[in-house]
Amino acid sequence: MSQDDPRKQVAKQALLAGETIASIAQRLGVSRRTIERWADDGNWREQKVISINAKPKQSGILDSSPKKEPAPRRQRGGGDIDELEIIDLAISDLSATLSGGETDARSLGSIAGALVRLLEYRRKVMPKSAADLADMAIALDISPREFILTLQEKWQERA
């Protein structure tokens, strides 16, 4: 890598801002070892410590400057909870944590297990095929006649 490599400057700024080496490496498409080598060659870690120590510490005295009020919390109605949205958000959060690689092996195993259970639950809530839907109807003890009549009614309402 040349000294003028723009990725080096991006990595330096990100490291000084507090981003993890693994996330910087993943974002720039280089190995963690490359980022560590750049940091060692340029003494970035020492610069990071100096910049952290140079920041003024907050005193216990209250600041009299006007503060912004926190945004009001949005109240949900009783039926506003979308299970699929919640499951999808949880799946994306766990996937991001799993791909980050910053946790120990036991945590990774737990995260992977939770991810599998969420994916299975998502499949139960939103079946992908007619066969999955039929399995769900059988599990709910819905007769074939009742299922077909309800399906026909819903299609007529939709049309």
N, C-alpha and C positions, 0 to 999 in steps of 0.2 A: 504494500500500500504506500502510496506517495504521501509526503507530508501535507500536501494540499488537498487530500481527499475530503470532500464535503461531509462524508459520513462521519469522519472523525470529529468535526466541529459539532455536528448534531448530537453525537454520542456524548461529547463533553458537556454540552448544555443540558442534556437530559440527565446525566449523572449528577451534575451540580444542582439540578432542580429536585433531586431526590428519587428519581426513577430507578428501578432495580436493573441490575446488569442483564438479567435474563430477558426482561421485557424490551430493553434497548436492543439487545442482540437479535431478538425475534423481529422487531420492527425494521431493523436495518438489513436483515438477511445475512448476518455474520454470526460466528460462534461466540459463545460467552468468553472463551479464552482470548479471542481477538480484542474484545472490549476491555478485558482485564489487562492485556498487554498494553493497549493504548493508554489506559489509566495509569499504569505503572511508568510508562515512558514519559508521560506528560505531567506526572505528579498531580493528577486530578483529585485523588482522594485527599491529599494534603490541602488542596485548594478548597475542597468541600468542607473539611473540618474548620479551616480558617473562616470561610464564609458563614458557617453555622455559629461560630463563636463571636463573629463580628456583629451579628444581629442583636439589637437591643433587647434586653430581657424585659418581660412585662412585670411591672410592679404591682403590688397589691392595692394600690390607690385606684379608685374608680375614675374613669375618664368622663369628663363632663361634656364631651362633644355629643351632639345628637346621634342617636343610633337609628338604623333602619329597623322598622318593625318587621318581625318575621311574617312571611306570607301566611295568610289564613289557611288552615287545613281544610281540604275539600271533604265535605261529608258525603258519604256514599249512601244511597238508598238501600233498602233491604235486598233488592234483586239485581243490583248493579255488578255483582261479583261475577267475573267471567273466568270460570275454572281453567279454560284452555289458555287464556292469556297468562294467568298465574303460573301454570305448568310450564309454558314456553319460556317465561322469564327465568324461572328456577333452572330450567335446563340450560339456558344460555349462560347464566351465572356459574353453574357448576362446570360447564364445558370450558369457560374462560379460566376458572381456577385450576382445572385439571391440566390445561395446556400451558399454564404459567410455569409449572415445574418448581415452584419455590417451597413446596411443602414436603414433609417426610413421607416415607413409604406407607406407613399405616394410614395417614390422612388421605393419601392418594387412593388407597384401597376403599376407604369409607366413601370418598367422593364418587368413585366409580360405581360402587354399589348403589348409592343414592340416585345416581344418574340413570342406571338401569331400571330402578324401580319407578322413577318418574317417566321414563320412556314407555314402560309397560302401562302405567296408569293413563298416560296420554292416549295410548292405543285403545284402552277401554272406554275412555270418554269420547274419543273421536275415532271410530273404527275406519280403517283404510279400505276395506273391501266389503262386498255383500256377504261374504262368508263370515267375516268378523261381526258384522251386524246381525247375522242369523244366530251366531253363537251368543251374542248379547241378548237377543230376544228369547232364546232358549233358557239362558241363565235367569232371566226375569220371569220365566214361566208364562210367556205370552203365546197363545195358540196361533198356529199358522193362519187360520181364518181371521182372527182379530188383527193380526199383523198386516195382512193384505188389505183388509177393509180400511184400517187406519192409514196405510200408505196411499191407497187410492184417494181417500178424502183429502189428505195433505197435498197430493199432486193437483187435485181439482181446485183447491184453495189457491195454490201457487199460480195456476194458469189464468 
